[in-house]
Amino acid sequence: MKNYLAKSAVPSSSSSKKYAMFIGRWQPLTEGHKWLFNQALEEGKNVLVCIRDVEPDEKNPWDAREIMMNIFNELQDLVEQGKVRVIIIPDIESINIGRGVGYDVIEHVPPADIHDISATKIREQMKAEGKL
């Protein structure tokens, strides 16, 4: 289910290729993240995955380039089809909009089984298994 947090007041730009943008650390990419991307893909939208360029630490064991390669490997077919683009962006502190200027701000509310997926728990399990 999705909720419109802000609906565009004007028509979108005339560019032929548009994307639903998702920003995150993806540490690691989970089935929950894939579910989120699929919400846009199932509506026939393209997906832009933006990787926040954060310093590796306990919560972020991989650098942005490693995450990018992981996402490319996981979503290779969609990337090759041009349905998914993956980029690295500077780390951000907030996302700010003024008014409806040609794009919507949408929150996707996942079902409980997807909502409960935790990258933190996955990292902890990977550490316990010696994979991280």
C-alpha positions as CSV (number, residue, x, y, z in Angstrom):
1,M,0.0,0.0,0.0
2,K,1.3,3.5,-0.7
3,N,0.4,6.8,0.8
4,Y,1.0,10.1,-1.0
5,L,2.7,12.4,1.4
6,A,2.8,15.2,-1.2
7,K,1.1,15.1,-4.6
8,S,2.5,17.1,-7.5
9,A,0.5,20.3,-8.2
10,V,1.8,20.5,-11.7
11,P,2.4,18.0,-14.5
12,S,5.7,16.3,-14.5
13,S,8.5,17.3,-16.9
14,S,8.4,16.3,-20.5
15,S,11.5,14.0,-20.3
16,S,10.7,10.6,-21.7
17,K,12.5,8.5,-19.1
18,K,11.6,9.2,-15.4
19,Y,12.4,7.3,-12.3
20,A,11.0,6.5,-8.9
21,M,13.9,7.4,-6.6
22,F,14.8,5.4,-3.5
23,I,17.6,6.6,-1.2
24,G,19.3,4.4,1.4
25,R,22.4,2.7,2.7
26,W,21.3,-0.8,1.6
27,Q,23.6,-2.4,4.2
28,P,22.9,-5.1,2.9
29,L,20.3,-5.1,0.2
30,T,17.4,-7.2,1.6
31,E,14.2,-8.8,0.3
32,G,12.4,-5.8,2.0
33,H,14.4,-3.4,-0.2
34,K,13.6,-5.5,-3.3
35,W,9.9,-5.5,-2.3
36,L,10.0,-1.7,-2.1
37,F,11.6,-1.4,-5.6
38,N,9.0,-3.8,-7.0
39,Q,6.2,-1.6,-5.9
40,A,7.3,1.0,-8.5
41,L,8.4,-1.6,-11.1
42,E,5.0,-3.3,-11.0
43,E,3.4,0.1,-11.8
44,G,5.6,0.2,-14.9
45,K,8.0,2.8,-13.4
46,N,11.7,2.8,-13.7
47,V,13.7,2.8,-10.4
48,L,16.7,4.9,-9.4
49,V,18.5,3.4,-6.4
50,C,20.6,6.1,-4.7
51,I,23.3,4.8,-2.4
52,R,24.3,7.2,0.4
53,D,28.1,7.5,0.5
54,V,28.6,6.9,4.2
55,E,31.9,6.0,6.0
56,P,32.2,2.3,6.7
57,D,31.6,1.6,10.4
58,E,29.8,-1.0,12.6
59,K,26.4,-0.2,11.1
60,N,27.8,0.3,7.6
61,P,30.4,-2.5,6.9
62,W,30.5,-1.9,3.2
63,D,31.6,1.2,1.3
64,A,29.3,2.7,-1.4
65,R,31.1,1.0,-4.3
66,E,30.8,-2.4,-2.7
67,I,27.1,-1.8,-2.2
68,M,26.7,-0.6,-5.8
69,M,28.3,-3.9,-7.1
70,N,26.1,-5.9,-4.8
71,I,23.0,-4.2,-6.1
72,F,24.2,-4.5,-9.7
73,N,24.7,-8.3,-9.1
74,E,21.3,-8.7,-7.5
75,L,19.3,-6.6,-10.0
76,Q,21.5,-7.3,-13.1
77,D,18.6,-8.2,-15.4
78,L,16.7,-5.0,-14.5
79,V,19.8,-2.9,-14.8
80,E,20.5,-4.3,-18.3
81,Q,16.9,-3.7,-19.3
82,G,17.2,-0.1,-18.3
83,K,14.5,-0.4,-15.7
84,V,16.9,0.2,-12.8
85,R,19.7,2.7,-12.4
86,V,22.1,2.7,-9.5
87,I,24.1,5.8,-8.4
88,I,26.1,6.9,-5.4
89,I,25.1,10.2,-3.8
90,P,26.7,12.2,-1.0
91,D,25.4,11.4,2.5
92,I,22.3,13.4,3.3
93,E,20.8,14.7,6.4
94,S,17.3,15.5,5.1
95,I,15.1,15.4,2.0
96,N,13.3,18.7,1.5
97,I,10.6,19.8,-0.9
98,G,8.9,23.2,-1.3
99,R,5.7,22.5,-3.2
100,G,4.4,20.2,-5.8
101,V,6.8,20.9,-8.6
102,G,6.3,17.9,-10.9
103,Y,6.9,14.8,-8.8
104,D,5.1,13.0,-6.0
105,V,6.4,12.0,-2.6
106,I,5.2,8.5,-1.8
107,E,5.5,6.3,1.2
108,H,5.1,2.6,0.6
109,V,3.7,0.8,3.6
110,P,4.9,-2.9,3.5
111,P,3.0,-5.9,4.9
112,A,4.2,-7.2,8.3
113,D,6.4,-9.9,6.8
114,I,8.3,-7.4,4.8
115,H,8.2,-4.7,7.5
116,D,9.9,-7.0,9.9
117,I,13.0,-7.6,7.7
118,S,16.0,-5.9,9.4
119,A,19.3,-5.2,7.7
120,T,20.7,-4.8,11.2
121,K,19.7,-8.3,12.2
122,I,21.0,-9.6,8.9
123,R,24.4,-8.0,9.6
124,E,24.4,-9.4,13.2
125,Q,23.7,-12.9,11.8
126,M,26.5,-12.5,9.2
127,K,28.9,-11.5,11.9
128,A,27.9,-14.5,14.1
129,E,28.5,-16.8,11.0
130,G,31.9,-15.3,10.3
131,K,30.7,-13.8,7.0
132,L,31.3,-10.3,8.0
